[in-house]
Amino acid sequence: LGDVYKRQPLDVTLVLSGTFAELRSNHFHSGLDIKTQQRTGLNVYAAAEGYVSRIKISHFGYGKALYITHPNGYVSVYAHLEKFSPTIEKYIKAKQYEKESYEIEVFPSPEELPIARDEIVAFSGNSGSSGGPHLHFEIRDNAERPINPMLFGIDIKDTKRPIVSAIYAYPKDRKSHVNDIKTKKELRLIPHKNGDYSVESIEAFGDIGFGVVSYDQQDLAYNKNGVSNIQTFFNGNKNFEMDFKRFSFDETKHLNRYIDFEIYKTEKSRVQKLFVQPGNTLSMLKDVSDDGYIRVEDSTSSIYKIRIQDFKGNETWVTIPIQGKKAKELSLIHI
């Protein structure tokens, strides 16, 4: 995969304020947000040879954005730019005058703006909907699906394990319950010295799903970034995986089905549901059995585990001990 992309887009040490497929408002983040040391005007380099296939300038969104198509059909994207290299700047200025418009989108032919490897194609900025100077960098495959640029050798220093800040249990239906409660319930999280977590043992019965609030921090930044992979295991058998490597733009609408939107609306916290509800057809879901729910029988002892990884393979485990216990109907609490 990564042979074509030999160079990092900036000369500075790469520090991220946003990771790939991170959970954002109504969408998964489609690239990396690379910090530019709180300044604009840094050299932006083409990831590989190719040609400029699209230039888009708008007041919002990506601001000034450049798209380069490479020989393997993949496209690299550079957004929130201050300005383009002199050749590209001259080309786009002429088009703006012609159209008499600052906002513009053009699709140059392969011959018009060829790009060599290591060429400076632009200068970093803060244009469009940007909350501070940074470079948004993306790689899309030949089906226009964004892929994690870290798969192509973009190297970020990260020795920290993902952090878990909340765990929720979700009884699936009226016949299911957790600690005598039939509605979703936050569980008590116990952090361990080694960085893993457990949850206070729960009593449950029926079909139960779980949700997790988790984020990752890299070594050189305080930003709470997205994780790279989440897997769950019930009594040692894998029953769910979410793998944040690649997605397509039309899937992004399922984000609000993947997170607990109710909790997000009230608490601004994104609980990732480790079970699949109707209408959630995310291609990032893998090895999902029974829609990610577990079935807890009466008088059983079970263990449910969650493994959360960042891109560098640092991992954090959460262990949830479960005692199967069918509640007497009378004592069930309705909330």
N, C-alpha and C positions, 0 to 999 in steps of 0.2 A: 504493500500500500504506500509506504512512506518514501519510496525512492525518489519520487519527483520533487518532493519538498525538502530542499537542502538548507534553507536558511530561515532564521527567525525574522519576523517582520520589523523588529526594532533592534537598535544596538544596545539598549540598556538591559540590565538584569530584568528578566520578565517576572513581574509580580501581578497577580490577578485581583481585580475587584469583582469579577464575575466569572463563573465557570460554565461549562457547556451543559445545557439541559437543566440549568438551575430553575427553580420554580419562581416565576414572575407573575405579575398581574395578568391573568387570562392567557398566559403563554409560557412555553418552555424557552429558555434563553438559547438562541441559535448559534452562539459562538463563544469566544473568550473576550472578556473586557480586560485589556492590559493597561496597567497604570503607566502614566507618562511623567511621573515625578512632579505632578501638579503643574506641569507647564505644557505649552503647545509648541509646535514647530519642530518636533523630532523627525528625523528621516524615517520614512516608511518604505520598506523594501518589498519588492515582489517575492512571493514565496518560491517562485520558480519561473522559468521562461513561459511565454504564452502571448496572448494579445488582449488588449482592453476590449471587452465585449459589451460592457454597459457602464454608463456614467449616470448617476442620478443625483440631482441637487434639490433639496427641499428644506423648508423652514423647520419641519418637524422630523420625527422618525430618525433615520440614519444621517440626516443633514447632507453633507457632501460625502458621497459614497462611490467607490470604484470597484468594478468587478473584472477579474482577469481570468480568462479561460485558458487552461493548460493543455498540453498535448494529450493527456489521458482523458480529456473531457471533463475533468473536475474544474471547479471554479473557486478562486479565493476572493474574499470580500473584505474591503477595508472601509470602515465607516467612522463618522463624526470627524472627518478630516478638516484641516484648516484651509489647505489648498493642494492642488495637484502639482506634479512636476511641470516645468516650463512648457514642454511639448504638449502635454495633455491639457494644461491650463489654456494654452493658445487655441487648441482645438475646440474646447468647450465654450470659451468666450465668444468665438465666432458663431457658434450655434445659438448662444443666448441672444446675441445681437440680432441674428436672423429671426429668431422667434419673438424677440422683444420681451423676454421673460427671464427672471432669475431662476425660477423653479423650472427644471427641465429634466427630461430623461431621454437619453440617446443610446443607440445600439450600434457602435462602429463595426465595420466589416473587419475580418481578420487581418487585412492588409493595411488598414489605416493607422493603427497604433500598436505595432509589435513591441513586445517587452522581452528584454534579455534577463537572464538570471542575475541576481544581485543588483538589479536596477532600482534606483530610488524613484518611486512612482508618485509619492505624495509626502505631505508633512502633517503630522498628527495635530488634532485640534479638539474642539468642543462644540462642533456644529450639530444642529438638529436637537432632538430630545435627549440631551446629554446632561447628566448631573455633575459634571466636572470633567476636566481634560482626561481623555483616555482614548485608546484605539480599540474599536470593536473589530475583531478579526474572526472570519468564518471560513470554513471549507465546505463546499457542497459537492455531492457526487453527481454523476451524469444524469441522475433522475431528479436533480435539484433538491436532494435531501441533505440537510446539514449533518455533518459528522464531527465528532469531537476532534479538534485540531491537535490535541495531545497524542492522538494515535499516529501523527505524522512527525513525531520527534520534538515537538515544542516542549521544552523541559522547564518544569516549575519545581522549585525546592519545596518539598512537603514531607515532613517526617512525623506529622501529628495525626493522631487517630480521630475519626469523626466523633462528634459529641452528640449525645442524645439528651433532649430536654423534657420530653413527655412521651408517655405511652397510654393509649386508649384501648378499651375492649368494646366490641360491637356485637351484641347478640343479634342474630340474623332475623329472628321472627318471635312471635309471642310464646313459642314453646321453649325458647332459649333464654338463659339468664346468666349473669355473672354476679357473684356475691348477693344473690337474691334480687338483683335489679334487672329489669328487662330492657332498659334503654342503655345507650352508650355511657361508658364510665371511665374517668381517668384513673389510672392505676398508680400506686405509690412506687416510684422509681428509687432504687438503691444503688448509688455509684460505688464502685470498688476501686481500691488503690491502683490496680493494674490498668484502669481505663475502661474496663467492661462494666456492665450494669446487670442487676437482677431486679425483679419486681416481686413485691410481697406476694406470697402464695395466694392464689385465688381459688374460690369454689365456683364451679361453672357446670352448666349442663346444656346440651344441644349444639347448634351450629354457631360458632363464635369467630369473628374476624378481629384483627388488631390494626392499630394505626400508630405511627411513630412521627415525632418531630425530631429532625436530625439535621445537622449541618457540619461542614468541614472547614477548617482553617488551615491555610498554608503557613509556612515558617515565617515569611516576610510580610504578612499582612494580617490585620485584625478582622477583615471582612468575613462574614458568615456565608460561606459559599455552599454550593450544592454538592451532594455526594455522587458517587459514580455507579454504585451497584448496591441493591438491597436483596437479600435472599432470606427466606424463612424455612424452618424445619420443624416438623411435628413428630416427636418421638424418633428423631434421627432421619426422617424422610423429608426430602425437599418438597415444599408444596407451593412456592411462589418465588418469582424473581422479577425484579425491575432493573433493566440494564440500560443506562443512559449513554449509549454510544452514538446513536443515529436516530433521527425521526423525520417525518415529513411535515411540512408547514400545515397541511390540512388536518393533522392530528391534534394540533395545539389546542383546539377547542375542547378536547377531552380533559384538559388539565383540571377544570373545576369539578369533574367527576372523580378524578384521581385523588384530589385532596378533599378534606372535609370542609365543604364550602360554608356550612353553617358556623363552624368554629372560626373560620377565616373572617367571616363577616363581622363577628362580634369581638374576636380577640386578636385579629391580624396575625394569627399563628397558622402555619400550613402543616396540617396533619396529613401525612402520606398514608393512604389506606392500603393495607397489605392484603386486600381482597378486591375482587373485581365486580363492580355493579353493572347492571344492564346498560348497554350503550357505550361502555368504555372499551374501545377497540384498539388501544394503544399498541403499536408494534414493538414497543420497548418491553412489553410483558412477555415473560418466557416461563416454561415449565409450571404453569399454573394448574394445580389440581383442585377440583371442587371449588373453583372460583377463589381459591386462597383461604376459604373458611376451613376451620377444623371442626370435627365432630367429637364432642366430649360425652362419654357415656357415664351413667351413674356408677359410683363406687370404683372409680379408676384413678390412677395417678399418672399424669402425663407431663411432658416437658415441651414447651414451645420456645424455639430460639430464633432470634433475628440476627443476621450478620450484615453489617453496613460497612462498605468499603469506599475509600476515595480512589482516585485514578492511580495513585502510586502503590496501591495495595495495602495501605494501612487499614486495619480493620478493627471494628468494635462489635462485641457481642452483647446481646440482651437476652437473659434467660428468664422465662416465666413458668414457674411451677404451677400445675393445675390439678386440683382435686375435683374429680367428677362427683357431683352431688345434686340429685334432683330435689328441688325445693318443694316443700308442701305448698300447694296453691294458696292457702290462706295467708302465708307469710310474705308472699311476693309483693314487693313495693312498686307502686306505679308512680312514676315521676312525670 
